[in-house]
Amino acid sequence: MKKPKYQYIIDYIKEKIAKGEWSIGSPIPSQRNLAKQFEVNRSTVLTALEELRAEGLLEGKAGKETVVTNNTWTLMGAKSSTNWNGNVTLGVHKPSVSMVQEINKAESNTNLIQLSKGELSPEMFPLEEMKFIVQKISNQLTSFGYEEPKGNIHLRQAISDYLKLRGIEASPSSILVVSGALQALHLISIGLLKRGSTVLLEMPSYLYSLTVFESAGMALQGLAMDTEGLIIDSIYLTKENGKNILYTIPTFHNPTGALMQEKRREKLIAYC
């Protein structure tokens, strides 16, 4: 006997909850999205949600989102449930604000230009050249285990050679390869700065870096900027010497896109 349409929605939601994809405290998709996904009218969705509420799996009020309040394992074992989303707020690392969470959700939407990530347009990547290079080095692959702690020595040597062309002397042993800017900022925060230090930065600044500094116990102090970036005269020393750092993005500032000119860069270096 064929199942009623609303039962497919019930089974789908239960599976998501049971597998932990939708943890306790997580909002489920809207009635409109569920109706579109299962190609049914909203009354069918409402029937499914009412049954799940009756089982104690969901909770929702008129005009507000419906959230997961229990899971099938909890119901079977009659144990108290854990709100993992609530526990996130207890951790050392600060959770993203709601607006940032909305931005993150939209990142997979290919119809939008993702300004938040600061990525190059896909058309600008040398895809064919990269395919050729990957095929060329495929026969040189050895182990897939851990690299050296500082990163692949050949990569560090290449970075060192590149920096020499720009007038910077940095030996491969003095270079640490990180997974991205946020890991570098995190290492600086916990490894070089005292807790309670003040981070001077442009206002506004790179959105994701702010949480890293705050989670490490740093105070943030915004500095003025214009079309060329940070205004040097707005920089000041904090009361306690040795407990402040200047964090600036002079090249294509995120999020304003400002580009600091050479004269101001020289003045900034001299000031520091």
Backbone bond lengths (Angstrom), bond angles and torsions (degrees), N, CA, C in turn:
res aa  C-N    CA-C-N  psi(-1)  N-CA   C-N-CA  omega(-1)  CA-C   N-CA-C  phi
1 M - - - 1.457 - - 1.534 109.42 -
2 K 1.324 116.90 132.07 1.451 121.38 -177.91 1.518 111.10 -72.07
3 K 1.337 115.69 136.83 1.463 121.02 -179.69 1.520 110.50 -70.82
4 P 1.328 117.53 147.90 1.468 119.57 173.11 1.531 110.18 -65.56
5 K 1.311 116.31 154.60 1.460 120.76 -174.06 1.525 112.51 -59.72
6 Y 1.328 116.79 -38.65 1.468 118.64 -177.19 1.527 111.69 -65.26
7 Q 1.360 116.87 -24.52 1.459 120.25 -179.27 1.529 111.43 -68.55
8 Y 1.335 116.59 -32.25 1.472 120.21 176.75 1.532 110.62 -63.26
9 I 1.316 115.44 -38.02 1.467 119.55 178.60 1.526 109.99 -67.76
10 I 1.338 116.42 -42.26 1.470 121.19 178.05 1.524 110.58 -59.59
11 D 1.335 116.19 -48.09 1.467 120.61 -179.32 1.523 111.28 -62.18
12 Y 1.314 116.92 -39.25 1.472 122.08 -179.85 1.526 110.55 -63.04
13 I 1.331 116.21 -47.90 1.466 120.29 -178.21 1.526 110.99 -67.16
14 K 1.336 116.78 -41.05 1.462 120.03 178.60 1.527 111.48 -61.91
15 E 1.329 116.07 -39.42 1.466 119.58 -179.96 1.523 110.70 -65.09
16 K 1.337 116.60 -41.69 1.462 120.67 178.79 1.533 110.76 -62.04
17 I 1.328 116.29 -40.34 1.464 120.70 -179.63 1.526 110.92 -70.70
18 A 1.338 116.15 -45.18 1.462 120.79 -176.67 1.533 111.75 -63.67
19 K 1.335 117.02 -34.61 1.470 120.50 -178.76 1.526 112.36 -83.51
20 G 1.338 115.76 -5.15 1.456 119.21 177.62 1.513 114.86 85.10
21 E 1.338 116.99 3.34 1.461 119.27 178.41 1.519 110.92 -66.83
22 W 1.324 115.73 -36.98 1.460 121.30 174.98 1.520 107.29 -110.85
23 S 1.326 116.13 96.48 1.458 120.84 -176.40 1.519 110.57 -78.55
24 I 1.318 115.31 167.43 1.463 121.16 179.50 1.524 109.31 -61.45
25 G 1.317 115.51 130.89 1.454 121.02 -176.92 1.516 113.34 97.72
26 S 1.362 116.89 -11.83 1.463 120.61 -179.48 1.525 110.69 -79.18
27 P 1.331 117.35 139.71 1.467 119.68 174.19 1.519 110.26 -77.24
28 I 1.316 117.99 143.44 1.455 121.41 176.74 1.527 108.09 -92.35
29 P 1.342 118.15 165.19 1.467 120.13 178.40 1.526 111.25 -56.84
30 S 1.311 115.79 154.50 1.455 120.89 -179.27 1.528 110.92 -66.64
31 Q 1.331 115.65 161.36 1.467 120.10 178.12 1.528 110.49 -58.66
32 R 1.309 116.25 -38.36 1.466 120.12 179.96 1.530 111.17 -62.56
33 N 1.344 116.44 -44.61 1.468 120.21 -179.71 1.527 111.55 -66.45
34 L 1.331 117.03 -40.12 1.461 120.15 178.42 1.532 110.97 -65.43
35 A 1.321 115.88 -40.16 1.468 119.72 178.67 1.519 110.89 -63.02
36 K 1.339 116.07 -40.52 1.462 120.68 178.86 1.523 111.30 -68.48
37 Q 1.335 116.88 -40.42 1.462 121.72 -178.06 1.527 111.70 -64.70
38 F 1.341 116.38 -41.50 1.467 120.22 -176.81 1.534 113.02 -98.26
39 E 1.339 114.75 2.57 1.473 120.98 177.34 1.525 111.16 54.49
40 V 1.332 114.22 51.49 1.473 121.06 177.72 1.526 107.97 -131.65
41 N 1.342 116.19 169.73 1.465 118.51 175.55 1.525 109.43 -83.55
42 R 1.324 116.28 166.94 1.461 120.50 -173.43 1.523 112.83 -68.71
43 S 1.315 116.94 -24.11 1.468 119.00 177.88 1.528 110.96 -64.69
44 T 1.341 116.68 -33.78 1.464 120.98 176.80 1.527 110.13 -66.52
45 V 1.316 116.03 -41.53 1.464 120.91 177.93 1.523 110.09 -63.50
46 L 1.320 116.58 -43.51 1.459 120.80 179.55 1.523 112.00 -60.08
47 T 1.342 116.88 -38.72 1.464 120.89 178.08 1.525 110.57 -61.48
48 A 1.335 116.01 -43.70 1.469 121.16 179.70 1.527 110.84 -64.40
49 L 1.324 116.82 -45.19 1.457 120.56 -177.92 1.529 112.05 -66.54
50 E 1.323 116.35 -36.61 1.467 120.00 178.48 1.531 110.43 -63.00
51 E 1.326 116.76 -39.59 1.467 119.96 179.87 1.527 110.75 -67.74
52 L 1.333 116.47 -39.30 1.466 120.41 179.05 1.530 111.00 -68.63
53 R 1.324 117.03 -33.49 1.457 120.10 175.20 1.527 110.28 -67.12
54 A 1.326 115.65 -39.82 1.462 120.20 179.72 1.523 111.03 -63.89
55 E 1.343 116.80 -30.80 1.471 120.96 178.91 1.524 111.56 -81.47
56 G 1.330 116.81 -7.95 1.462 119.84 178.29 1.502 114.34 87.01
57 L 1.342 117.51 13.69 1.469 120.51 -178.91 1.522 112.26 -87.77
58 L 1.315 116.85 -31.94 1.457 121.11 -176.34 1.525 110.44 -125.26
59 E 1.331 112.66 159.59 1.453 119.09 175.03 1.518 107.93 -146.72
60 G 1.321 116.31 135.21 1.453 119.73 -179.69 1.508 110.82 -162.33
61 K 1.323 114.50 148.78 1.457 120.59 178.92 1.520 109.57 -118.92
62 A 1.289 116.77 157.93 1.459 121.88 -178.73 1.531 110.45 -57.49
63 G 1.322 115.62 129.86 1.457 120.69 178.95 1.510 114.31 83.38
64 K 1.337 117.50 -2.95 1.462 121.11 179.90 1.526 109.82 -123.20
65 E 1.335 116.60 161.30 1.463 120.60 -178.76 1.527 111.06 -70.68
66 T 1.323 115.38 152.46 1.461 121.71 177.22 1.517 108.99 -92.57
67 V 1.336 117.06 131.36 1.466 120.76 -176.57 1.523 110.90 -121.55
68 V 1.347 114.62 159.02 1.456 121.66 176.28 1.522 108.63 -76.66
69 T 1.321 117.85 126.65 1.464 121.09 -179.27 1.523 112.68 -114.71
70 N 1.308 116.86 -7.75 1.451 120.49 -179.64 1.520 108.56 -158.40
71 N 1.335 116.79 171.75 1.457 118.53 173.19 1.522 109.12 -134.37
72 T 1.307 115.88 164.75 1.464 119.61 -172.81 1.521 112.44 -63.55
73 W 1.341 116.80 -33.77 1.475 118.75 179.28 1.525 110.08 -65.98
74 T 1.331 115.80 -39.32 1.461 119.61 178.80 1.516 110.88 -64.15
75 L 1.329 115.65 -43.02 1.463 119.33 -179.56 1.518 111.50 -62.99
76 M 1.334 116.59 -42.24 1.468 120.42 -178.50 1.518 111.44 -67.40
77 G 1.348 115.70 -36.34 1.459 118.73 -177.38 1.503 113.18 -93.24
78 A 1.328 116.98 -5.27 1.476 122.36 -179.26 1.529 110.82 53.25
79 K 1.343 115.54 40.95 1.460 120.22 179.31 1.525 109.71 -104.81
80 S 1.328 115.39 161.22 1.460 118.69 177.26 1.518 109.37 -68.92
81 S 1.321 116.35 144.36 1.461 120.78 -175.71 1.520 110.67 -90.19
82 T 1.337 115.42 161.42 1.453 122.57 179.19 1.512 109.18 -115.38
83 N 1.317 116.90 126.73 1.453 121.73 177.27 1.529 107.65 -91.83
84 W 1.338 116.23 92.84 1.464 120.33 -175.86 1.520 111.18 -65.98
85 N 1.340 117.13 -36.07 1.456 119.20 178.44 1.527 110.67 -62.91
86 G 1.340 116.44 -36.20 1.454 119.67 176.93 1.518 111.41 -68.07
87 N 1.339 116.56 -36.27 1.464 120.47 -179.68 1.530 112.83 -66.78
88 V 1.340 116.69 -24.48 1.456 120.21 179.25 1.519 110.75 -58.20
89 T 1.330 116.58 -35.50 1.462 120.16 -178.63 1.523 112.33 -69.39
90 L 1.341 117.56 -15.05 1.464 121.07 -179.66 1.520 112.37 -85.90
91 G 1.343 117.28 -13.92 1.453 121.43 -177.38 1.526 112.24 -72.76
92 V 1.324 115.44 168.57 1.465 121.38 -179.87 1.524 110.66 -68.49
93 H 1.333 116.25 -40.43 1.456 119.71 -177.92 1.523 110.34 -78.73
94 K 1.320 116.03 127.80 1.462 121.08 -176.70 1.531 110.32 -69.26
95 P 1.331 118.03 136.21 1.472 119.75 176.05 1.522 110.54 -70.60
96 S 1.316 116.31 154.13 1.460 120.71 178.74 1.524 109.90 -67.19
97 V 1.322 116.10 147.38 1.457 120.04 176.01 1.521 108.67 -68.65
98 S 1.318 116.95 161.28 1.466 121.53 -173.16 1.521 112.55 -58.07
99 M 1.343 118.08 -37.12 1.457 120.55 -179.90 1.528 111.07 -64.28
100 V 1.345 117.05 -39.83 1.466 120.92 178.18 1.527 110.00 -65.66
101 Q 1.328 116.95 -38.49 1.463 120.08 178.05 1.526 110.80 -62.76
102 E 1.327 116.69 -37.72 1.465 120.19 177.56 1.524 110.60 -65.70
103 I 1.337 116.53 -40.50 1.469 121.11 177.92 1.525 109.98 -61.97
104 N 1.341 116.66 -43.47 1.463 120.68 -179.59 1.527 111.51 -62.19
105 K 1.341 116.09 -39.35 1.464 119.69 179.76 1.521 111.45 -63.23
106 A 1.331 116.01 -32.96 1.466 120.52 -175.77 1.524 112.83 -82.67
107 E 1.346 117.75 -6.39 1.464 120.29 -174.38 1.526 113.53 -65.15
108 S 1.331 116.51 -24.64 1.468 118.90 -179.14 1.526 112.27 -87.84
109 N 1.327 116.99 -1.22 1.473 121.22 -179.76 1.525 108.92 -80.74
110 T 1.330 116.66 107.91 1.466 121.41 -176.12 1.527 112.35 -71.93
111 N 1.320 117.54 -10.90 1.468 120.43 178.61 1.521 112.54 -81.82
112 L 1.335 116.43 -7.60 1.457 120.89 -178.27 1.525 110.46 -109.39
113 I 1.319 117.16 147.51 1.465 122.18 171.62 1.519 107.28 -88.03
114 Q 1.327 117.24 118.91 1.460 121.32 -171.67 1.528 111.07 -85.16
115 L 1.325 116.08 85.59 1.459 120.46 178.83 1.523 111.77 -70.09
116 S 1.335 117.21 -24.45 1.464 120.31 -175.76 1.530 112.15 -66.52
117 K 1.330 117.41 -28.69 1.468 119.88 -176.13 1.523 113.23 -87.13
118 G 1.321 117.74 -17.84 1.455 119.52 -179.44 1.510 112.84 65.92
119 E 1.323 117.63 27.25 1.463 120.86 -178.97 1.521 110.99 -84.39
120 L 1.320 114.44 155.78 1.460 119.85 173.22 1.520 109.53 -72.50
121 S 1.316 115.23 156.49 1.460 119.69 174.50 1.530 108.92 -63.63
122 P 1.342 119.17 140.60 1.474 121.50 179.60 1.526 112.74 -53.33
123 E 1.349 116.78 -30.10 1.461 119.87 -178.96 1.527 112.72 -68.14
124 M 1.326 116.89 -16.67 1.468 120.74 -176.73 1.527 112.97 -90.18
125 F 1.334 117.73 -9.23 1.461 120.32 179.88 1.531 110.17 -80.50
126 P 1.336 117.77 134.26 1.478 120.82 178.89 1.532 110.93 -77.11
127 L 1.316 116.60 71.28 1.464 121.90 -171.78 1.521 112.46 -60.47
128 E 1.328 117.41 -47.01 1.460 120.50 -177.45 1.529 111.29 -64.04
129 E 1.347 115.92 -41.67 1.473 119.41 178.12 1.525 110.92 -62.68
130 M 1.348 116.73 -40.22 1.456 120.01 179.76 1.522 111.34 -67.00
131 K 1.331 117.57 -38.68 1.467 120.48 175.92 1.517 110.90 -59.61
132 F 1.341 116.23 -43.34 1.461 121.02 -179.75 1.526 111.31 -62.82
133 I 1.349 115.87 -44.58 1.461 120.47 -178.94 1.526 111.27 -64.59
134 V 1.333 117.16 -44.24 1.470 121.13 -179.79 1.526 110.56 -61.80
135 Q 1.324 117.14 -42.10 1.473 120.32 178.27 1.528 110.68 -65.43
136 K 1.321 115.96 -37.18 1.462 120.89 -177.70 1.523 112.44 -65.86
137 I 1.342 116.72 -38.53 1.469 119.70 -176.01 1.530 112.68 -93.17
138 S 1.333 117.65 -2.25 1.464 119.78 -175.57 1.524 112.19 -59.61
139 N 1.324 117.42 -32.44 1.469 120.67 -179.66 1.529 112.29 -76.49
140 Q 1.332 117.17 -8.99 1.462 120.56 -179.29 1.529 112.45 -96.22
141 L 1.330 117.02 -0.54 1.459 120.33 -179.04 1.522 110.78 -66.46
142 T 1.328 115.98 138.86 1.474 119.93 179.88 1.530 109.18 -120.65
143 S 1.328 116.74 -91.57 1.456 120.44 -176.26 1.525 110.74 -99.61
144 F 1.326 115.20 151.29 1.465 120.52 175.21 1.534 110.56 -107.52
145 G 1.334 116.06 18.31 1.459 120.33 178.74 1.516 111.35 -81.37
146 Y 1.313 116.10 -164.68 1.462 121.19 -178.42 1.524 110.97 -67.36
147 E 1.338 115.49 143.18 1.460 121.44 172.84 1.527 108.68 -81.20
148 E 1.326 116.08 -177.02 1.453 120.21 173.72 1.531 108.72 -64.35
149 P 1.319 117.74 150.93 1.475 120.46 -176.05 1.528 114.10 -53.81
150 K 1.330 117.66 -35.35 1.460 120.53 -178.78 1.525 112.97 -85.87
151 G 1.335 117.00 -6.40 1.458 119.96 -177.45 1.516 111.03 113.34
152 N 1.323 116.43 166.53 1.464 122.53 -178.36 1.531 110.55 -55.26
153 I 1.332 115.91 127.79 1.468 120.97 -175.33 1.524 111.74 -63.44
154 H 1.343 117.38 -35.01 1.471 120.10 179.50 1.531 110.53 -68.05
155 L 1.324 116.28 -37.98 1.466 120.33 177.06 1.519 110.31 -66.12
156 R 1.340 116.74 -42.49 1.466 119.93 -179.96 1.526 111.29 -65.81
157 Q 1.325 116.83 -34.56 1.466 120.77 176.98 1.528 110.13 -67.09
158 A 1.341 116.11 -41.46 1.467 120.29 178.67 1.527 111.05 -64.15
159 I 1.339 116.83 -39.81 1.464 121.05 177.32 1.525 110.38 -64.20
160 S 1.331 115.97 -41.89 1.460 121.19 179.07 1.526 110.78 -61.19
161 D 1.334 117.10 -44.42 1.468 121.53 179.20 1.527 111.10 -63.85
162 Y 1.330 115.80 -39.24 1.466 120.48 -179.90 1.527 110.59 -66.06
163 L 1.331 116.60 -41.13 1.461 120.37 -179.45 1.528 111.85 -65.80
164 K 1.332 116.74 -32.70 1.468 120.13 178.20 1.521 111.23 -59.93
165 L 1.345 115.46 -38.11 1.464 119.74 179.22 1.525 111.23 -63.89
166 R 1.322 117.18 -21.30 1.467 122.32 -179.27 1.532 111.74 -103.33
167 G 1.338 115.60 13.33 1.459 119.89 175.20 1.509 114.96 81.23
168 I 1.342 117.64 18.02 1.465 121.13 -179.21 1.528 109.26 -113.84
169 E 1.326 116.42 120.64 1.467 121.07 178.40 1.526 108.98 -92.07
170 A 1.324 116.75 110.60 1.466 121.68 178.34 1.519 108.33 -144.01
171 S 1.325 116.33 113.57 1.460 120.16 -179.29 1.531 110.04 -70.96
172 P 1.337 117.74 156.33 1.473 120.33 177.98 1.527 112.92 -55.05
173 S 1.334 117.24 -34.11 1.469 120.30 -178.41 1.521 112.33 -70.44
174 S 1.343 117.23 -17.65 1.464 120.29 -179.93 1.523 112.30 -95.36
175 I 1.328 117.19 3.75 1.465 121.91 -177.24 1.524 110.03 -106.36
176 L 1.320 115.80 134.63 1.468 122.38 176.16 1.524 108.10 -118.37
177 V 1.322 116.82 122.19 1.460 122.11 178.63 1.527 108.78 -86.29
178 V 1.329 116.21 126.04 1.467 120.93 -179.94 1.521 109.56 -114.21
179 S 1.319 115.85 167.31 1.462 120.19 -177.71 1.524 112.20 -77.98
180 G 1.329 117.61 -16.35 1.453 121.38 179.52 1.513 110.47 171.08
181 A 1.330 115.93 178.08 1.464 120.81 -176.05 1.523 112.32 -60.05
182 L 1.329 117.33 -38.57 1.465 119.54 -176.32 1.523 111.96 -66.76
183 Q 1.341 117.14 -36.02 1.467 118.52 177.07 1.527 109.98 -66.17
184 A 1.317 116.92 -39.01 1.466 120.49 178.40 1.525 110.75 -62.75
185 L 1.328 116.61 -44.78 1.466 120.26 179.05 1.526 111.37 -64.41
186 H 1.340 115.97 -37.00 1.463 120.09 178.55 1.530 110.63 -64.83
187 L 1.328 117.44 -43.75 1.463 121.33 179.76 1.522 110.90 -63.91
188 I 1.336 116.85 -40.18 1.465 120.52 177.49 1.526 110.06 -63.05
189 S 1.331 115.63 -43.43 1.467 120.28 -176.42 1.520 112.38 -63.35
190 I 1.342 116.69 -46.30 1.463 119.22 -174.89 1.521 112.98 -89.82
191 G 1.349 117.17 -16.58 1.460 119.44 -175.68 1.509 114.98 -104.92
192 L 1.335 117.80 -26.29 1.456 120.54 -174.44 1.521 114.18 -118.17
193 L 1.319 117.58 -25.09 1.464 120.41 -175.95 1.523 111.68 -101.35
194 K 1.319 115.44 144.00 1.457 120.21 173.56 1.519 109.03 -75.98
195 R 1.307 116.23 147.66 1.462 120.14 176.14 1.520 109.02 -62.88
196 G 1.315 116.57 133.77 1.450 120.65 -177.09 1.514 113.56 93.37
197 S 1.337 117.27 1.65 1.461 120.14 176.92 1.524 110.31 -65.46
198 T 1.323 115.64 159.71 1.459 120.82 177.81 1.518 109.67 -102.64
199 V 1.313 116.28 128.86 1.463 121.90 175.95 1.522 107.39 -102.23
200 L 1.334 116.06 114.07 1.461 121.54 176.28 1.525 107.68 -87.73
201 L 1.324 116.91 128.31 1.467 119.62 -177.55 1.524 110.70 -150.77
202 E 1.338 114.46 162.86 1.471 119.05 179.08 1.522 110.49 -62.14
203 M 1.295 115.29 152.25 1.452 120.83 176.14 1.538 107.98 -122.09
204 P 1.373 116.73 104.50 1.473 128.82 10.33 1.525 112.16 -85.03
205 S 1.355 114.87 171.80 1.455 120.33 178.11 1.523 109.45 -134.67
206 Y 1.342 115.30 179.82 1.468 121.81 -178.23 1.527 109.53 -59.27
207 L 1.304 116.17 116.37 1.461 123.07 -169.68 1.528 113.17 -53.64
208 Y 1.334 117.41 -46.41 1.461 120.43 -173.17 1.527 112.84 -74.55
209 S 1.338 117.48 -20.73 1.464 119.61 179.38 1.524 111.35 -73.02
210 L 1.319 117.23 -27.54 1.460 120.66 -175.83 1.522 111.44 -62.19
211 T 1.345 116.33 -42.88 1.462 120.60 179.61 1.524 111.40 -64.32
212 V 1.337 116.89 -37.12 1.472 120.63 178.74 1.524 110.51 -60.78
213 F 1.314 116.97 -47.98 1.469 120.67 -179.59 1.531 111.22 -65.10
214 E 1.318 117.04 -45.73 1.460 120.65 -178.22 1.523 111.57 -63.37
215 S 1.340 116.99 -39.12 1.463 121.01 -179.95 1.521 111.54 -66.30
216 A 1.338 116.36 -26.77 1.465 120.66 178.79 1.526 111.41 -86.70
217 G 1.347 117.25 5.84 1.458 120.59 176.48 1.513 114.57 83.94
218 M 1.345 117.59 22.68 1.462 121.12 -179.51 1.526 110.74 -93.79
219 A 1.322 115.27 149.17 1.464 120.86 173.42 1.522 108.22 -92.24
220 L 1.320 117.60 141.93 1.464 122.22 -179.19 1.522 109.78 -107.94
221 Q 1.342 115.92 137.01 1.455 120.80 177.83 1.521 109.10 -133.86
222 G 1.329 116.99 116.62 1.453 121.13 -176.61 1.517 113.03 -77.20
223 L 1.357 115.39 144.87 1.457 122.27 177.93 1.526 109.40 -118.92
224 A 1.318 115.92 151.21 1.466 120.73 -177.72 1.524 111.17 -72.18
225 M 1.342 115.41 151.88 1.454 120.46 176.74 1.528 109.54 -144.27
226 D 1.348 115.50 160.85 1.457 120.91 175.97 1.514 108.82 -127.44
227 T 1.313 118.37 -158.00 1.469 121.31 -175.80 1.525 112.68 -67.19
228 E 1.337 117.71 -16.11 1.462 121.16 178.07 1.523 112.24 -103.03
229 G 1.312 116.52 6.82 1.460 119.31 178.70 1.511 113.24 104.70
230 L 1.334 116.00 -147.71 1.461 122.69 -174.43 1.525 112.09 -60.51
231 I 1.333 116.14 133.65 1.466 121.84 174.90 1.528 108.00 -88.14
232 I 1.327 116.26 117.30 1.471 121.25 -172.85 1.520 111.72 -58.58
233 D 1.329 117.01 -40.39 1.467 120.70 -175.68 1.523 112.67 -67.29
234 S 1.331 117.29 -11.32 1.468 119.38 179.61 1.528 111.81 -86.25
235 I 1.335 116.92 -9.05 1.470 120.75 179.88 1.531 109.10 -77.54
236 Y 1.301 116.22 139.11 1.454 120.18 178.94 1.529 108.59 -143.95
237 L 1.330 116.24 160.26 1.462 121.17 177.97 1.516 109.63 -86.48
238 T 1.325 116.39 140.17 1.464 119.69 174.61 1.525 108.69 -77.57
239 K 1.316 115.76 166.93 1.472 120.77 -173.66 1.523 112.46 -61.14
240 E 1.330 116.43 -40.19 1.460 119.21 -175.27 1.520 110.29 -96.91
241 N 1.307 117.05 117.85 1.457 121.59 -177.00 1.529 111.54 -67.40
242 G 1.320 116.35 141.11 1.459 120.86 177.03 1.513 114.40 82.51
243 K 1.340 116.75 7.59 1.458 119.09 -179.01 1.530 111.97 -123.63
244 N 1.335 116.08 29.71 1.458 117.86 177.56 1.517 110.27 -138.91
245 I 1.310 115.24 156.26 1.456 121.24 -178.95 1.520 108.22 -144.26
246 L 1.332 115.79 145.70 1.463 120.92 177.17 1.527 108.47 -102.10
247 Y 1.318 115.80 122.73 1.465 122.23 178.01 1.522 107.79 -114.51
248 T 1.325 116.55 111.47 1.454 120.20 -176.48 1.522 110.88 -132.25
249 I 1.319 116.32 153.03 1.470 122.43 179.29 1.531 106.71 -121.82
250 P 1.339 118.24 86.60 1.467 120.74 -173.78 1.535 114.65 -76.30
251 T 1.323 116.90 -23.85 1.466 120.07 -176.68 1.515 110.70 -105.97
252 F 1.334 116.40 114.58 1.464 122.91 -177.76 1.532 110.26 48.64
253 H 1.306 113.16 64.78 1.464 121.79 -176.76 1.523 111.56 -51.41
254 N 1.324 114.68 137.77 1.464 121.31 176.78 1.527 107.55 -103.67
255 P 1.341 120.88 116.44 1.469 126.14 19.71 1.527 115.65 -107.72
256 T 1.338 120.17 2.40 1.466 119.49 -170.93 1.521 113.71 -82.49
257 G 1.346 117.69 -23.41 1.466 120.88 -177.81 1.517 113.34 82.98
258 A 1.339 118.51 5.24 1.467 121.90 -178.06 1.532 111.01 -63.40
259 L 1.333 115.67 144.18 1.466 121.71 179.34 1.520 108.91 -120.31
260 M 1.341 115.88 114.65 1.456 120.64 -178.61 1.524 110.42 -73.53
261 Q 1.341 116.55 130.35 1.460 120.99 -179.17 1.535 111.17 -80.08
262 E 1.343 114.81 164.39 1.460 120.63 -170.91 1.534 112.62 -60.60
263 K 1.328 117.67 -40.91 1.467 119.55 -178.63 1.516 111.50 -60.39
264 R 1.350 116.51 -43.13 1.460 119.08 -179.28 1.526 110.72 -70.30
265 R 1.318 117.14 -33.78 1.484 120.02 177.09 1.529 109.53 -61.79
266 E 1.333 116.68 -43.67 1.459 120.73 179.52 1.532 110.65 -63.06
267 K 1.323 115.43 -40.35 1.465 120.12 179.60 1.535 110.20 -66.84
268 L 1.337 116.27 -36.91 1.469 120.42 178.86 1.528 111.03 -66.32
269 I 1.329 116.69 -44.56 1.467 121.31 178.70 1.536 109.49 -61.43
270 A 1.323 116.34 -43.42 1.467 120.88 -179.43 1.526 110.32 -63.03
271 Y 1.328 116.61 -41.28 1.473 120.69 179.53 1.531 110.51 -63.62
272 C 1.324 115.81 -44.34 1.481 119.56 -179.06 1.515 111.67 -64.88
